[in-house]
Amino acid sequence: MKSFGIGVIGTGYMGKAHALAFRQAFAAFGSEIPEPRLEMLCDADPARAEQRARECGFARWTGDWRALITDPAVDVVSITTPNGMHRDMAIAAAEAGKHVYCEKPLALTLADAEAMAAAVRKAGVGSLAGYNYIKNPAVLHAKRLIEAGRIGRIIQFRGVCDEDYMADESLPYTWRCRIADAGSGTLGDLAVHLISVARFLVGEVASVSADIATVHVDRPDPTRPGETGRVENEDQANALIRFAGGQMGTLLSSRAAWGRKNHLAFEIHGSKGMITFDQERMNELRLFEAADPAAEQGFKTILSGPAHPPYDRFMPSAGHSLGFNEMKTVEVAHLLGGLAGNHPLYPDFEEALKIEHIVHAILASAKSGGWQQLSA
Ligand SMILES: NC(=O)c1ccc[n+]([C@@H]2O[C@H](COP(=O)([O-])OP(=O)(O)OC[C@H]3O[C@@H](n4cnc5c(N)ncnc54)[C@H](O)[C@@H]3O)[C@@H](O)[C@H]2O)c1
């Protein structure tokens, strides 16, 4: 199988997660995927790029992302920079004929996201967006249970995605608070993941009715001592949704929810049972089946194990638990296998664009106060 040369842009939180995943994927998945060659690492600070390239096993480094994209040995460009840089980097990579693996959300605006999807479509290159929570073996198993009809006909999806990284009202005003630099608030940062799960497990969203709020409106501005900056994007967003299949749903999200660290949780109600999940306990899936005898009814907790592929690529023992970085490794293995033609890439930029459409419909609904329809 052909190997793929990898270039990663960014060495922060997600840059490290991508680098670890590219290092680990071939060891975990072996010859079922092509081997990644760690060709180049880029950071705006070249000294940091060099240090991280040495630590992560990349052959070369650069402080110029355009040099990484045009490097002949790089076949796949991984973009882990802040949201406002995704568009230019992804379009340049596609135009250079490189496959593009980009962190979520796709971009700051719908127009930018559309331009990114159009660029990969036109270039005919592969694309993947970093919606890693749908790569968790427990969530993949939820999908199998639904497809096997274990909870019957789906009637409702109730989802929440909360964290508390902006719950403290004394936190300083940063780029995250500005639409021009961050785009939306909790919607683009957290709710997009929940939308990826809702679409993966239930299907197309047809309409939304939403409300948003900024709860910490002014934050101390570190660049102007004694003064504050006005937060432009939302801390909280709540939406009622209708799926194209008629099912009801809710999407609730907050970046100011004290105590919540990675509370991406959902309940899927079916005509014969229910599935529940919380990413803070990412190795547990809970299943209720109405068909159980009356005296034994209750939720059972299914611990992830080798019966829930691809958990088995990491270890043979159930209940020993995977973590966030293994989920990212599953995503990278999916990317490499997809580029080898083993399966379609999902979620590609077309799918990520649909997620962006839902975010922007939620914002439009919050502004208009009415339901917003999404075109099919
Ligand atoms: N999938 C997930 O679960 C998840 C989690 C966190 C963040 N993210 C996404 O990942 C992206 C990055 O977030 P982060 O938390 O890793 O940010 P970060 O600030 O930790 O890292 C950003 C990196 O980009 C680098 N960078 C900035 N400008 C650059 C330039 N011009 N050239 C090269 N490098 C440059 C910075 O030096 C830094 O290394 C965001 O889009 C975010 O939404 C996804």
The ligand as an ORCA input file, in Angstrom:
! r2SCAN-3c Opt
* xyz 0 1
  N     -11.520     18.240     17.797
  C     -11.498     18.702     19.016
  O     -11.982     18.072     19.940
  C     -10.856     20.040     19.253
  C     -10.434     20.407     20.540
  C      -9.785     21.644     20.706
  C      -9.605     22.498     19.630
  N     -10.061     22.111     18.395
  C      -9.862     23.001     17.229
  O      -8.476     22.989     16.884
  C      -8.078     24.273     16.386
  C      -6.884     24.761     17.187
  O      -7.234     24.844     18.537
  P      -6.143     24.579     19.677
  O      -6.906     24.508     20.955
  O      -5.245     23.441     19.301
  O      -5.333     25.950     19.607
  P      -3.864     26.252     20.170
  O      -3.828     27.706     20.413
  O      -3.515     25.312     21.287
  O      -2.901     25.894     18.936
  C      -2.904     26.656     17.757
  C      -1.552     26.443     17.066
  O      -1.549     27.126     15.824
  C      -0.277     27.741     15.682
  N      -0.352     28.831     14.730
  C      -1.017     30.013     14.839
  N      -0.803     30.749     13.743
  C      -0.013     30.032     12.909
  C       0.553     30.276     11.630
  N       0.336     31.411     10.965
  N       1.338     29.309     11.076
  C       1.565     28.156     11.740
  N       1.069     27.888     12.968
  C       0.284     28.818     13.535
  C       0.039     28.218     17.097
  O       1.415     28.531     17.245
  C      -0.370     26.978     17.884
  O       0.647     26.010     17.875
  C      -9.303     25.176     16.486
  O      -9.928     25.237     15.237
  C     -10.206     24.450     17.495
  O     -11.591     24.689     17.285
  C     -10.651     20.915     18.184
*
